[in-house]
Amino acid sequence: MKAIGIIKEINSSFTEIEVFGDDEGCASCSTGNCASCAASGKSRIYKAVNSLNLELQSGIPVEIELPAGKAAAAFLRVIVLPLVLFFACYFAADLTGLTSAGFKIAAGFFGLLAGFAANFLIPGKMKHREMPVITKILFERR
């Protein structure tokens, strides 16, 4: 996925970029005049990394890219892992001999919470690798 947006905030570990409208941007984005897109009110904030060490400034348009493999890995970690743990714990509750529906649902809910907790416990470096990357500056302010 490629998107064009404007840098809102530059941090030491990531950069916040506001993407307007569709992800591809419009013709005015290449000139740095994104007022028409901003007026539409449809925007999203992405956190991206500057792994190419570009000289960034707040307010300039940039292109960001998120490879499909990174998006798939994040999807597996955030959505699929908790669901797999839900069903694993739900069906593992049958092995305990207590076959009440409430116990199985509670065990499944515990597995779901464990999957969500695992996402919060994953180190920041792993999450950092799944962030979009700033690939180029479209227009520099003087």
N, C-alpha and C positions, 0 to 999 in steps of 0.2 A: 504494500500500500504506500502510495506517495501522496503527500499533502503539502499545501502551501499555506503558511500562516505568518503571523506577526509576533515577534518576540515581546513578551510582556514582562518577564522577570528573569534575570540571570543569577543563578546560584552557583556555588562552588561545585556541587555534585550534579545538578541538572538545570535545564532551562525550561521555563514555561512558555509555551507557544499557543496563541489563540488562532484557531482555524475557523474561517467563516464559510458559510454556505456549503457547497460540495467540497470534497477533499482536493479537487484539482485546482481550485482557485480560478480567478477570472483574468481577463486581459490586463486590467488595471493593476493587478498584483505585481506584474513585472516592472512597473514604473514606481511602485511604492505608494500608489494612491488607492488605498483600500477603503475609502469612505463609503462607497456604494455597498460594498459587502458588509461593512460594519453596521450600516443603517438597516440591513435586513433583520438583524437581531438574532440570527441563527449562528451560534458559534459554539465551539468546544475548546476546552483547554487540554493540551497534551503536555506531558513532561517528556523532554527529550535530552539526549546527551550530545555533547560536542566532542566526539572522539577524533574528529579531524582537526581539532584545535583552530577553528576559524575565529577571526576577530569579530565578535558579536557585540551588538549594541541594542539597547532596548528600542523597540519601535520599528525595526527593519524587517522586511519580509524575507523568509527563508523557506527552503524546501526541506521537508523531513521525510524519512522513509522507514518503514517497519517491514522487514522481510517476513514472508509468510511463515517461515519456520519458527521465528520468535513469537509470532502471534499464536501459532498452534501450540507452542510450549506453554505460553501463558494461559491459554484456554484450558489445556489439560490440567495445569496446576490449580487454577482458580475454580473451574466448574466440574471437571470430570473426577478429580481426586475426592472431593467431598461426597459426590454421588456414589462412587465406588465404595467408599468407606461406609456410607449409609447402608447399602445393600449387603455388604460383607458382615457388618455387625448385626443387621436384622436377621440374616439367615444363620449366623453363628449363634444367635440366641436360642435357636431350636436345639442346638447340641447340648445346652445346659440342662435340658429336661424340663425346664419351666416353659411351657408352651402357651402361656396366656398372651393374648393379643397386645395387652398393655405393656408387658415386658418386652416383647419384640419391637414394638414401636419406640419404647424408651431406649432400647439398645441401638436401634437405627438412628434415632435422633442424636445419641451420644457419638456415633460414628460420623454423622454429618458435622457436628460441632468440632470433632477432632480434625476433620479435613480442613475446616475453616481456620482452626487454631494453627495448623501446620503452615498455612499461608502466612500468618502473622509472624511465625517463628523462623521462617526462611530468612537467611542473612540478606542484608541490603545489596551485597555485590551480585547475588543471583538475580534479584529483581532489576538491578541496574543494567544487566545484560539484556533484559527483555524490553527495555525502553526503545522508542524510536530514536534514530540517529539524524542529526542535522547534516544534510549532504551538501548544501550550497547556499550562499547568500545571493538573493535575487537583485537587491538594490541596496547600495550603501548610502547612508546619509552623510552629508558633509558638515 
